[in-house]
Structures are given as C-alpha cells and as structure tokens.
Amino acid sequence: MNVLLSEALILAADLSTVTPSIQQYNADGSPLGSPGITGALVTMILGVLIILLGLDLTRRTRRLRYRMDYALAREEQEKQGAHPKESPRSH
C-alpha cells in the first residue's frame, strides 16, 4: 500500500508541475478560437437581416391577401350584375 501511495504522490507532483498551455490571442485581443468582435458583428448583421426579411415577407403576404379579397369582391359584384363605376378616362 505504501508503494501505491508513494506512486500516487509522485504522479500528483508531476501533474502539478505541468506548465499551463500558452493562451494565444486573435488580433482584436479575443482568445484564439472565439469568434471575437468580427464574429459578433457578423452575427448581429445576420440577425437584423433576418428580421427585415421577415417584415418584408409579412408585408408581401398582407398585400397579396388584400388583392385576393379585392378580386373576390369584384367577382361577386360581377356575378350580381352590378358593374363597378367606370373611370372618367374610359369615355
């Protein structure tokens, strides 16, 4: 048992004397391997673009729905025989 204990102490002493690895840094001062300020900016820009894309999609969908409602209402008027008012330019 003394042999195991002495070997464990030697192993522990060897592990405690290991020098930590040298931390390397990017040009902007962030640790190597992290996205840094460039990665944060790119992520932020992508987030803003996705939000703007969603807003544009919502606007286009709403416009399409309004056009469809107008076309259905106009078709219903034509079925009932009521003609929409003619514009003054058509005379």
Secondary structure, 3 states (H helix, E strand, C coil): CHHHHHHHHHHHHHHHCCCCCCCCECCCCCECCCCHHHHHHHHHHHHHHHHHHHHHHHHHHHHHHHHHHHHHHHHHHHHHCCCCCCCHHHC
